[in-house]
Amino acid sequence: MTEMAFPPGISTSRSATRYSLNEKIDLCRGIFAFLVVSAHAMEMAWALDPAGSRAIRPWFHDFLTYVTGTGLYYVMGFFVISGYCIQLSVARLARGGFFPLKTYMMARLTRILPLYYLALLATVMIEHAVAATRAPVWSNGLSRSVVFGQILVIQNFTQTYGSFAPSWSITNEVVYYVMFGVLAALLARTHVRPATLGMVVCITVGAVTQLLYRSGYRSSMILSTGLLFGLGFNWFLGALVAVHVDRLVRFPVVCLASRFWGLLLALTMVLWLSQRVHLEFVYLGAGIAFTLLLVRLLVVDARCDPETGREPGPFPVLLGLASYPTYLFHGPILLMVGTAIKNWGAASPWWLVWLVGTSVAISSGVILGYLAERPIMAWRAGYLKRLKQSRMVPAHGGAAPILGIQQ
């Protein structure tokens, strides 16, 4: 959900690769989004055909529920990639003890919010249109107060609106953006890295809220805060990879461990399937697994010949453009599909509904990538270029900027 950039100074000439690092990360983003869609389409299919879902053998039903039918693993992958990319952006902006927080925040918010609000508007319109015959899926928070929370992007602290439920992670992204930017501005004249301090804050707040929650203080605010900062561990893992990339790709133990990222992810899924671990372990295990995947991509990139001047391949471009609109719009699109199937009386077999829902939602995301994401990104590029040109360097001896914003 963020633009890609190469880390400086890690390429060495050894072999050729089909895709660049940026393209591989775009491929990951697209695949993660499609897997989330598949998981939610399965939830919709089972809601429409409960008899069919009950007819599945128990062991296979559990497998589908805890492995194929959940997208939370891949959201952890989004967080890791986002932290990695934002650290690279922060490193480019920081110059001479000064960090332009205003420029940074405008870059981040123009990246995430325009399509977010477009998707929210579409969700409200779709929910209103299907209200009388709505499919029994994502029925939470269908009220004006919840929409207001969505507008303020605080839904992870309150409640998500109907089929816009997958947008809970956007609250996390915005909080991490703001937190990282403020830390970068405050620490600009020090030797403390914002990624390191951010990780310390996330671990500390996450541990304290976990302790409080398990000690009996089970308020929704403690739970939401703990989840927010606990998942921030994965986000800042990605940022720390960007900070220490030169060391990581040359450290043999890390390079060897990165080969087994898939095994760690599979082990996390197996343990969650067994129901012998808490959900916090699943978040942590998936986050570390996708961090190792990111390190693996960096290790392979460091050993390949860079192809300068080459146009990005069409497939990575397609998945990169489709990833964010697919993630944002797939809930209301699945609701439309599910409502139509329910009204037509065609809710069985569940697996066919699952395939239809997945195909329609992914295809719609690809189309929206070109019709919505691409023009928004073009507008954003022009806006940020004008913003950069208008930004004045602080005058010598003038007033010190507050949090990186020149007064």
Buried (B, 14 or more C-beta within 10 A) or exposed (E): BBBBBBBEEBBEEEEEBEBBBBBBBBBBBBBBBBBBBBBBBBBBBBBBBEEBBEEBEEEEBBBBBBBBBBBBBBBBBBBBBBBBBBBBBBBEBBEEEBBBBBBBBBBBBBBBBBBBBBBBEBBBEBBEBBEEEBBEBBBEBBEEEBBEBBEEBBBBBBBBBBBBBBBBBBBBBBBBBBBBBBBBBBBBEEEEBBBBBBBEBBBEBBEBBBEBBEEEEEEEEBBBBBBBBBBBBBBBBBBBBBBBBBEBBEBEEBBEBBEBBEEBBEEBBBBBBEEEBEEBEBBBBBBBBBBBBBBBBBBBBBBBEBEEEEEBBEEBBBBBBBBBBBBBBBBBBBBBBBBBBBEEEBBBEBBBBBBBBBBBBBEBBBBBBBEBBBEBBEEBEEEBEEBEEEEEEBEEEEEEBEBBBBE
